[in-house]
Amino acid sequence: MKLGGAAASRFFARPEPDFSGLLIFGADAMRVALRRQEVIAALIGPEGESEMRLTRMTAGELRKDPALVQDAMKAQGFFAGPRVTFVEEAGDGIAPVLKSAVAEWQAGDALLVVTAGNLNKSSALRKLFETHPNAYAAGIYDDPPSREEIEAALAKAGLEAIDRDAMRDLLALARALDPGDFRQTAEKLALYKFGDATPLTPDDVAACAPATIEVAVDDILHVVAEARAGEVGPLMRRLEGQGINPVTLCIGVMRHFRALHAAASAPGGPAEGIARMRPPIFGPRRDRMLKQAQGWGMYRLEQALGLITDTDLALRSRARAPAMAVMERALIRLAMLNRR
């Protein structure tokens, strides 16, 4: 039988106790592994592996000895409780072996969990589990997680009191990060709020979200975008002392102003444009960039992008002018541009 969407999420969290087999397949190995971990943990509990109620094997081992899987499923353990036989890296080549194992499954046998890579609709392995009356097949795709999945992940990490704006940021973050990265971020937030009963805020999310731009570079980007020309020089001295390359800085400025231009030119306005940014922008930084995009406007940002492009070409040319001085002059001109 096929499993998909919310039904699959519910099954992974609370699987039925008497199914004969489950196939989890998909192109993203991390997503498949996370789902496999979830369902096995739900079946055998936290002590299942230490109590030897989990048997692992690979498809390669089964090709050498096809009897391994049935022996593992029929074997009786020393500890009471459900048992799982887990087969990884499966493919159509071992479909006949698994077909026999599923067909001979009886109540009391170990439950069979199989993981595989991407399988097309004509896959023998996929057809085996999809057409069997007591087995399941779940395809894991790169679709954004549902709100239900996100809330379940947050609850599992211990995050319950969440501000509405913080939830909005977390939803955006979950859609931008890999599942493993989002889980780590949720756990980091739970540790960050440990012992703090106040609701999670957008500032908390921003503090724990994976960084995309170095803080020092971020400082000068905002200084330039907010027309604070007098602060450019001191910041440039600091960046130069830290060994920041002028071309690297120029690339960061170009990325920032392209983001502002995309926001300013969005059909629904800058707020909608900022909300669609990938990777998402959170908390105070989002509010700051929204204000910058509104202040510059689309046409003036186009002028800024032209100036940055000319600077990038100058930095990459054979001109003898000191590169850091060229970059500083360009940043001052940018900051002055929005004063006109």
C-alpha positions in Angstrom: 0.0 0.0 0.0 1.2 3.5 -0.7 1.8 6.0 2.0 2.0 9.7 1.3 1.6 13.2 2.8 0.1 13.5 6.3 -0.7 9.8 6.4 2.9 8.9 6.0 4.0 11.4 8.7 1.4 9.9 11.1 2.6 6.4 10.3 6.3 7.2 10.9 5.4 8.7 14.2 3.0 5.9 15.3 3.4 2.9 13.0 0.9 0.0 13.1 2.3 -2.9 15.1 1.4 -5.8 12.8 2.6 -4.8 9.3 4.9 -7.1 7.5 7.1 -4.6 5.7 7.9 -1.0 5.0 9.8 0.5 2.1 11.1 4.0 2.4 12.7 5.4 -0.8 13.9 8.7 -2.2 16.7 10.6 -3.9 17.7 12.5 -0.7 19.6 9.9 1.5 19.4 12.3 4.5 15.6 12.6 4.4 15.2 8.8 3.9 17.6 8.1 6.9 15.7 10.5 9.2 12.4 8.8 8.4 13.9 5.4 8.9 15.3 6.4 12.3 12.0 7.8 13.3 9.9 4.7 12.4 12.4 2.3 13.9 12.6 4.3 17.1 8.8 4.3 17.3 8.7 0.5 16.7 11.3 -0.8 19.2 11.8 2.2 21.6 15.0 3.8 22.9 16.4 0.5 24.3 15.6 -1.7 21.3 19.0 -1.6 19.7 20.8 -2.3 23.0 18.4 -5.2 23.6 19.4 -6.6 20.2 15.9 -6.3 18.8 17.3 -4.6 15.7 19.1 -6.5 13.0 20.9 -4.5 10.2 22.0 -5.8 6.9 22.8 -4.4 3.4 21.6 -5.4 0.0 25.1 -6.6 -0.8 25.0 -9.0 2.1 21.6 -10.3 1.0 22.9 -10.9 -2.6 25.6 -13.1 -1.1 23.3 -14.9 1.3 19.5 -14.5 0.5 18.5 -16.5 3.6 19.8 -13.8 6.0 16.6 -11.7 5.9 14.2 -14.6 6.6 16.5 -16.0 9.3 16.6 -12.6 11.0 12.8 -12.1 10.8 12.1 -15.6 12.2 14.7 -15.5 15.0 13.6 -15.1 18.6 15.4 -12.7 20.8 16.3 -12.8 24.5 14.3 -9.6 25.3 10.5 -9.2 24.9 9.2 -6.6 22.6 8.8 -5.9 18.8 11.8 -6.7 16.6 12.9 -5.0 13.4 15.0 -6.3 10.5 16.5 -3.4 8.6 17.8 -3.7 5.0 19.6 -0.7 3.6 20.7 0.2 0.1 18.1 -2.0 -1.5 17.4 -2.2 -5.2 15.3 -4.2 -7.7 18.0 -6.9 -7.7 16.9 -8.2 -4.2 13.2 -7.7 -4.8 12.6 -11.5 -5.2 14.4 -12.2 -1.9 12.3 -9.6 -0.1 9.1 -10.8 -1.8 9.6 -14.2 -0.2 10.4 -12.7 3.2 7.2 -10.6 3.1 5.1 -13.5 1.8 6.2 -15.8 4.7 5.8 -13.2 7.4 3.7 -14.2 10.4 2.5 -12.5 13.5 5.4 -12.5 16.0 8.1 -12.2 13.3 10.4 -9.2 13.1 9.0 -6.3 11.1 10.9 -5.6 7.9 12.1 -2.0 7.2 13.8 -1.4 3.8 15.4 1.8 2.5 16.3 2.5 -1.1 17.3 5.4 -3.3 15.1 6.9 -6.0 12.7 4.3 -7.5 10.6 4.8 -10.6 7.0 3.6 -10.9 8.0 0.5 -12.7 10.5 -0.6 -10.0 9.9 -4.2 -8.9 10.8 -3.3 -5.3 8.4 -0.5 -5.2 5.6 -2.6 -6.8 6.2 -5.3 -4.2 5.4 -3.1 -1.3 2.8 -0.9 -2.9 0.7 -3.9 -4.0 1.0 -6.1 -0.9 -2.0 -5.9 1.4 0.0 -5.8 4.6 3.1 -3.8 3.5 3.7 -0.1 2.9 5.8 2.0 0.5 6.6 5.6 1.3 8.3 7.9 -1.2 10.4 10.7 0.4 10.6 13.7 -1.9 12.2 17.1 -1.8 8.8 18.9 -1.2 8.8 21.5 1.6 7.7 20.0 4.9 4.1 20.5 5.9 3.2 22.6 9.0 2.2 19.4 10.8 5.7 17.9 10.2 7.4 21.2 11.3 5.3 21.4 14.5 6.0 17.8 15.3 9.8 18.4 14.9 9.6 21.4 17.2 7.5 19.6 19.8 10.0 16.7 19.7 12.8 19.2 20.5 10.8 20.5 23.4 9.7 23.8 21.8 6.1 24.5 22.8 5.7 28.2 23.6 6.3 29.9 20.3 5.5 33.5 19.4 3.4 33.8 16.2 6.1 35.7 14.4 8.7 33.2 15.5 6.6 30.4 14.1 6.5 32.2 10.8 10.3 32.4 10.8 10.6 28.7 11.7 8.3 27.7 8.9 10.4 29.6 6.4 13.6 28.2 7.9 12.3 24.6 7.7 11.5 25.1 4.0 15.0 26.4 3.3 17.2 24.0 5.3 17.8 20.3 4.9 15.7 18.2 7.4 18.9 17.3 9.4 20.0 20.9 9.6 16.5 22.0 10.7 16.4 19.4 13.4 19.8 20.6 14.7 18.5 24.1 14.7 15.4 23.1 16.6 17.6 21.3 19.2 19.8 24.3 19.4 16.8 26.6 20.1 15.6 24.2 22.7 18.9 24.4 24.5 19.0 28.2 24.0 15.6 28.5 25.8 16.3 25.9 28.5 15.0 27.2 31.8 13.3 30.2 30.1 9.5 29.9 30.2 8.9 32.9 27.9 7.7 32.2 24.4 10.2 31.8 21.6 10.7 35.1 19.7 12.0 36.0 16.2 15.2 37.3 17.9 15.7 33.9 19.4 15.3 32.3 16.0 17.7 34.8 14.4 20.3 34.1 17.1 20.2 30.3 16.5 19.6 30.2 12.7 22.6 29.1 10.6 24.6 32.2 9.6 24.9 33.0 5.9 27.1 36.1 6.0 30.0 37.0 8.3 29.0 39.5 11.0 31.8 42.0 10.1 30.9 42.1 6.4 27.2 42.3 7.4 28.0 45.4 9.4 29.4 47.4 6.5 26.6 46.2 4.2 24.0 47.8 6.5 26.1 50.9 6.9 26.3 51.4 3.1 22.6 50.5 2.5 21.5 53.0 5.3 23.6 55.9 3.8 25.9 56.2 6.8 28.9 57.2 4.7 30.9 58.5 7.6 31.2 55.0 9.1 32.6 53.3 6.0 36.2 54.3 6.6 36.6 52.9 10.2 34.8 49.7 9.3 37.1 49.3 6.2 40.1 49.6 8.4 38.8 46.8 10.7 38.0 44.6 7.7 41.4 45.2 6.2 43.0 44.3 9.5 41.0 41.0 9.6 42.4 40.1 6.1 39.1 40.4 4.2 39.7 40.3 0.5 38.3 43.3 -1.5 36.8 41.0 -4.1 35.1 38.9 -1.4 33.7 42.1 0.1 32.5 43.3 -3.4 30.7 39.9 -3.9 29.0 40.3 -0.5 27.9 43.9 -1.4 26.6 42.7 -4.8 24.6 39.9 -3.1 23.1 42.2 -0.6 22.0 44.8 -3.1 20.7 42.2 -5.5 18.5 41.0 -2.6 17.3 44.5 -2.0 16.6 45.0 -5.7 14.7 41.7 -5.8 12.6 42.8 -2.8 12.0 46.3 -4.2 10.9 44.9 -7.6 8.6 42.1 -6.2 5.0 42.4 -7.6 3.6 42.4 -4.1 6.0 44.9 -2.7 9.2 44.8 -0.7 7.6 42.9 2.2 6.5 40.1 -0.1 9.9 40.1 -1.8 11.8 39.8 1.5 9.4 36.9 2.6 10.4 35.0 -0.5 14.1 35.2 0.0 16.1 31.9 0.0 17.8 31.3 2.3 15.2 33.1 4.5 16.0 36.3 6.4 15.0 36.5 10.0 14.3 38.8 12.9 15.9 42.3 13.1 17.9 41.7 9.9 14.7 41.1 7.9 13.1 44.3 9.3 16.3 46.2 8.5 16.5 44.9 4.9 12.9 45.7 4.3 13.4 49.2 5.4 16.4 49.5 3.2 14.6 48.2 0.1 11.7 50.6 0.7 14.1 53.5 1.2 16.2 52.8 -2.0 13.4 51.9 -4.4 13.9 49.7 -7.5 15.4 52.3 -9.9 18.0 53.6 -7.5 19.0 50.1 -6.6 19.6 49.5 -10.3 22.0 52.4 -10.3 23.7 50.9 -7.2 24.1 47.5 -9.0 25.7 49.2 -11.9 28.2 50.9 -9.7 29.0 47.7 -7.9 29.5 45.9 -11.2 31.9 48.6 -12.4 33.9 48.2 -9.1 34.0 44.4 -9.5 35.5 44.8 -13.0 38.0 47.4 -11.7 39.1 45.0 -8.9 39.6 42.2 -11.3 41.5 44.3 -13.9 45.3 44.9 -14.0 44.9 48.5 -12.7 47.5 49.5 -10.2 45.2 51.3 -7.9 45.1 49.7 -4.4 42.2 47.3 -4.4 41.0 48.2 -0.8 41.0 51.9 -1.6 39.0 51.2 -4.8 36.5 49.3 -2.7 36.3 51.9 0.0 35.7 54.6 -2.6 32.9 52.6 -4.2 31.2 52.0 -0.8 31.3 55.7 0.1 29.8 56.5 -3.3 27.1 53.9 -2.7 26.2 55.3 0.7 26.1 58.9 -0.8 23.9 57.7 -3.7 20.8 57.2 -1.5 21.1 60.7 0.0 20.3 62.4 -3.3 
